[in-house]
């Protein structure tokens, strides 16, 4: 990864909405660089360790109606990492957040951490940001609804917005070790779809670069650009963890033993094109392939 110049390394003020695993990792790096960071979450205990490093913690429940008790966002860079609710076709959390932003004290930019799931079923085709989103399930529809809300808000407010469509995230503690130990099987060709991934360290750096270069409205696919089959990923993790390879499954067998969420994921196949991310954000991935990325997790 090419280093940011000194003037690009720090933000004047950062607000992270959601503060899950990626948000916390992002906050940790920014705090280490001396950047003031505020975390907005309803689970304050999750941030106790970061608070000791200097993180300001604000408790707000995005499921509650607006106005939310937000801190000042004036000239701040906002990273929105909160997921939508787990039901419905709309992201009411995004609606409540945007309705609570003070028009006379807008942020400098908003970076939204979304998903490549908005593209839906692409039958294995290569997908860039110009492809029209067609989510095939409620989870993808909620994510697309969040993007549309942000687009409309950008048009009204003029605040720069960067939407990151992120592939499957992996990293230390985010590998399917437990599933492999339990003997979970995986779909094999010709039933197996293409899947796409990004190492969490690379994702965090992409987030920072997106914020530094935020002007207007931009959309970026975030992936290592090397799609593969799920069976290949599980087999690689099993080999590096010293576990037995996963048993092969046909689609008929998978429908009987895999979870609803996993089956939903497996019903879509696409290969994510990451060239815009690499070129416009000047990104050089630390882990450009699964072999190097998975090895770094052990």
C-alpha positions as CSV (number, residue, x, y, z in Angstrom):
1,X,0.0,0.0,0.0
2,X,1.5,3.4,-1.0
3,X,1.8,5.6,2.1
4,X,-0.4,8.7,2.4
5,X,1.5,12.0,2.4
6,X,1.8,13.7,5.7
7,X,-0.9,16.2,4.9
8,X,-3.3,13.4,3.9
9,X,-2.6,11.1,6.9
10,X,-4.8,12.8,9.4
11,X,-8.3,14.2,9.3
12,X,-9.3,17.3,11.3
13,X,-12.0,15.3,13.0
14,X,-13.6,11.9,12.3
15,X,-16.9,10.5,13.4
16,X,-17.5,6.8,13.0
17,X,-21.2,5.7,13.0
18,X,-21.6,2.1,14.1
19,X,-18.2,1.2,15.3
20,X,-18.3,-2.5,14.6
21,X,-15.1,-4.4,13.9
22,X,-14.0,-2.4,10.9
23,X,-15.0,0.8,12.5
24,X,-13.0,0.0,15.6
25,X,-9.9,-0.9,13.5
26,X,-10.3,2.3,11.6
27,X,-10.6,4.3,14.8
28,X,-7.5,2.6,16.3
29,X,-5.4,3.6,13.4
30,X,-6.6,7.2,13.3
31,X,-6.1,7.6,17.1
32,X,-2.6,6.4,16.7
33,X,-2.0,9.1,14.1
34,X,-3.2,11.7,16.5
35,X,-6.6,12.3,14.9
36,X,-9.6,13.2,17.1
37,X,-12.2,10.5,16.7
38,X,-15.8,10.2,17.9
39,X,-17.6,6.9,17.9
40,X,-21.4,6.7,17.7
41,X,-22.9,3.4,19.0
42,X,-25.6,2.0,21.1
43,X,-23.1,-0.6,22.6
44,X,-20.8,1.7,24.6
45,X,-19.0,-1.2,26.3
46,X,-17.6,-2.3,22.9
47,X,-15.6,1.0,22.8
48,X,-14.3,1.1,26.3
49,X,-10.8,0.0,25.2
50,X,-10.7,2.7,22.5
51,X,-12.0,5.3,24.9
52,X,-8.8,4.7,26.9
53,X,-6.9,5.6,23.8
54,X,-8.8,8.9,23.4
55,X,-11.9,8.0,21.5
56,X,-14.9,10.1,22.4
57,X,-17.9,7.9,22.8
58,X,-21.5,9.0,22.0
59,X,-24.4,6.7,22.7
60,X,-27.2,6.8,20.1
61,X,-29.7,4.2,18.9
62,X,-30.1,4.4,15.2
63,X,-33.4,2.5,15.5
64,X,-34.9,5.4,17.5
65,X,-36.7,8.2,15.6
66,X,-34.9,11.3,14.7
67,X,-33.6,13.6,16.0
68,X,-30.7,11.5,17.4
69,X,-28.3,12.9,20.0
70,X,-25.5,13.3,17.5
71,X,-22.3,15.2,18.3
72,X,-21.4,18.2,16.1
73,X,-20.5,17.0,12.6
74,X,-19.4,20.4,11.3
75,X,-16.4,19.8,8.9
76,X,-16.0,16.2,10.2
77,X,-15.3,13.2,8.0
78,X,-18.1,10.7,8.8
79,X,-17.6,7.0,8.2
80,X,-21.0,5.3,8.2
81,X,-20.4,1.6,9.1
82,X,-23.7,0.7,10.7
83,X,-25.6,-2.1,9.0
84,X,-29.3,-1.8,8.1
85,X,-31.9,-3.5,10.3
86,X,-32.3,-7.2,9.7
87,X,-35.9,-6.9,8.3
88,X,-37.8,-4.9,5.7
89,X,-36.7,-3.4,2.4
90,X,-35.6,0.0,3.7
91,X,-32.7,1.2,5.9
92,X,-34.5,3.2,8.5
93,X,-31.3,3.7,10.4
94,X,-29.8,5.6,7.6
95,X,-33.0,7.7,7.4
96,X,-32.9,8.5,11.1
97,X,-29.2,9.5,10.8
98,X,-29.5,11.8,7.8
99,X,-32.6,13.4,9.3
100,X,-30.5,14.2,12.4
101,X,-27.7,16.0,10.6
102,X,-27.9,19.7,11.1
103,X,-28.1,21.5,7.7
104,X,-26.2,24.5,9.0
105,X,-23.3,22.3,10.4
106,X,-22.7,19.7,7.7
107,X,-19.8,17.2,7.7
108,X,-17.0,17.6,5.2
109,X,-17.7,14.2,3.7
110,X,-19.5,10.9,4.3
111,X,-18.0,7.5,3.5
112,X,-20.6,4.7,3.4
113,X,-19.5,1.1,3.9
114,X,-21.9,-0.9,1.8
115,X,-21.8,-4.2,-0.1
116,X,-21.4,-5.7,-3.5
117,X,-24.7,-7.5,-2.7
118,X,-26.6,-4.6,-4.3
119,X,-25.6,-6.0,-7.7
120,X,-27.6,-9.2,-7.1
121,X,-27.3,-12.2,-9.4
122,X,-24.9,-11.6,-12.3
123,X,-24.4,-15.2,-13.4
124,X,-20.6,-15.0,-13.0
125,X,-20.2,-11.9,-15.1
126,X,-17.5,-9.3,-14.3
127,X,-19.1,-6.3,-12.6
128,X,-17.9,-2.7,-12.4
129,X,-19.6,0.3,-10.8
130,X,-21.5,1.2,-14.0
131,X,-23.7,-1.9,-13.7
132,X,-27.2,-1.1,-12.5
133,X,-27.8,-2.6,-9.1
134,X,-30.5,-5.3,-9.0
135,X,-30.5,-6.8,-5.5
136,X,-32.2,-10.2,-5.4
137,X,-33.0,-10.3,-1.7
138,X,-34.2,-8.0,1.1
139,X,-30.7,-7.7,2.5
140,X,-29.5,-6.2,-0.7
141,X,-32.6,-4.1,-1.1
142,X,-32.0,-2.5,2.2
143,X,-28.4,-1.7,1.2
144,X,-29.5,-0.2,-2.1
145,X,-32.1,1.9,-0.2
146,X,-29.3,3.3,2.0
147,X,-27.3,4.3,-1.2
148,X,-30.3,6.0,-2.7
149,X,-31.0,7.9,0.5
150,X,-27.3,9.1,0.5
151,X,-27.5,10.1,-3.1
152,X,-30.6,12.2,-2.6
153,X,-29.1,13.8,0.6
154,X,-25.9,14.6,-1.3
155,X,-28.0,16.3,-4.0
156,X,-29.8,18.4,-1.4
157,X,-26.8,19.2,0.8
158,X,-23.9,19.3,-1.6
159,X,-21.8,17.3,0.9
160,X,-19.4,14.9,-0.8
161,X,-20.4,11.2,-0.5
162,X,-18.3,8.1,-1.3
163,X,-20.1,4.8,-1.3
164,X,-17.9,1.7,-1.0
165,X,-19.4,-1.6,-2.3
166,X,-17.4,-4.1,-0.3
167,X,-16.9,-7.7,-1.0
168,X,-16.7,-10.4,1.7
169,X,-14.3,-9.3,4.5
170,X,-11.8,-11.6,5.9
171,X,-8.9,-11.3,8.4
172,X,-7.6,-12.7,11.7
173,X,-10.5,-14.1,13.6
174,X,-12.8,-13.8,10.5
175,X,-12.0,-17.1,8.8
176,X,-14.4,-20.1,8.6
177,X,-12.4,-22.1,11.1
178,X,-15.3,-23.1,13.3
179,X,-17.3,-24.2,10.2
180,X,-14.4,-26.3,9.0
181,X,-14.0,-27.9,12.5
182,X,-17.7,-28.8,12.4
183,X,-17.3,-30.4,9.0
184,X,-19.5,-28.0,7.1
185,X,-19.5,-28.8,3.4
186,X,-19.2,-26.5,0.5
187,X,-20.7,-26.3,-2.9
188,X,-18.5,-27.5,-5.8
189,X,-18.6,-26.9,-9.5
190,X,-20.8,-26.6,-11.5
191,X,-23.1,-25.4,-8.7
192,X,-20.6,-23.2,-6.9
193,X,-20.9,-19.4,-7.6
194,X,-18.0,-17.0,-7.8
195,X,-17.2,-15.1,-4.6
196,X,-15.1,-12.0,-3.9
197,X,-13.1,-10.9,-0.9
198,X,-11.0,-8.2,0.7
199,X,-8.6,-8.3,3.6
200,X,-9.8,-6.1,6.5
201,X,-6.4,-4.3,6.6
202,X,-6.8,-3.3,3.0
203,X,-10.4,-2.3,3.5
204,X,-9.4,0.1,6.3
205,X,-6.8,1.8,4.1
206,X,-9.3,2.1,1.3
207,X,-11.7,3.8,3.7
208,X,-9.1,6.4,4.6
209,X,-8.1,7.1,1.0
210,X,-11.8,7.4,0.0
211,X,-12.3,10.1,2.7
212,X,-9.2,12.0,1.7
213,X,-10.2,12.1,-2.0
214,X,-14.0,12.8,-1.4
215,X,-15.4,15.2,-3.9
216,X,-18.9,15.0,-5.3
217,X,-20.5,11.6,-5.4
218,X,-18.4,8.5,-6.1
219,X,-18.9,4.7,-6.0
220,X,-16.1,2.2,-5.6
221,X,-16.1,-1.6,-5.7
222,X,-13.8,-2.8,-2.9
223,X,-12.3,-6.2,-3.6
224,X,-8.9,-7.8,-4.2
225,X,-10.0,-8.3,-7.8
226,X,-9.3,-12.0,-7.8
227,X,-12.7,-13.8,-7.5
228,X,-12.7,-17.5,-6.9
229,X,-15.0,-20.3,-5.8
230,X,-16.1,-20.7,-2.2
231,X,-14.7,-24.3,-2.2
232,X,-11.3,-23.0,-3.1
233,X,-11.4,-20.5,-0.2
234,X,-12.5,-23.1,2.4
235,X,-9.8,-25.5,1.1
236,X,-7.1,-22.9,1.4
237,X,-8.1,-22.0,5.0
238,X,-8.3,-25.7,5.9
239,X,-4.8,-26.4,4.5
240,X,-3.3,-23.5,6.4
241,X,-5.1,-24.3,9.6
242,X,-4.1,-28.0,9.4
243,X,-7.7,-29.1,9.2
244,X,-9.5,-31.6,6.9
245,X,-10.8,-30.2,3.7
246,X,-14.5,-29.5,3.6
247,X,-16.7,-32.2,2.1
248,X,-18.2,-31.4,-1.3
249,X,-21.9,-30.7,-1.6
250,X,-24.3,-30.7,-4.5
251,X,-26.9,-27.9,-4.5
252,X,-29.5,-30.4,-3.4
253,X,-27.5,-31.4,-0.4
254,X,-26.6,-27.8,0.4
255,X,-30.3,-26.8,0.6
256,X,-30.7,-29.4,3.4
257,X,-27.7,-28.5,5.6
258,X,-26.7,-24.9,5.0
259,X,-28.3,-21.9,6.7
260,X,-30.8,-19.6,5.0
261,X,-28.3,-16.8,5.0
262,X,-25.6,-18.9,3.4
263,X,-28.0,-20.2,0.8
264,X,-29.0,-16.6,0.0
265,X,-25.4,-15.7,-0.6
266,X,-24.7,-18.8,-2.7
267,X,-27.6,-18.0,-5.1
268,X,-25.7,-15.1,-6.5
269,X,-22.5,-15.2,-8.6
270,X,-20.4,-12.3,-9.8
271,X,-16.8,-11.3,-10.3
272,X,-16.0,-7.9,-8.9
273,X,-13.9,-5.5,-11.0
274,X,-11.8,-3.3,-8.7
275,X,-9.9,-1.2,-11.3
276,X,-11.6,2.1,-10.4
277,X,-10.7,1.7,-6.8
278,X,-7.0,0.9,-7.7
279,X,-6.7,3.8,-10.1
280,X,-8.7,6.6,-8.6
281,X,-7.8,5.9,-5.0
282,X,-4.2,5.1,-5.8
283,X,-4.4,1.9,-3.9
284,X,-1.8,-0.9,-3.9
285,X,-3.2,-3.8,-1.9
286,X,-1.2,-5.3,0.9
287,X,-2.9,-8.6,0.3
288,X,-3.8,-8.8,-3.4
289,X,-4.7,-12.5,-3.3
290,X,-6.2,-15.0,-0.8
291,X,-3.0,-16.9,-0.5
292,X,-1.1,-14.0,1.0
293,X,-4.1,-12.7,2.9
294,X,-5.1,-15.9,4.6
295,X,-1.4,-16.7,5.4
296,X,-1.3,-13.4,7.3
297,X,-4.1,-14.5,9.6
298,X,-2.1,-17.3,11.2
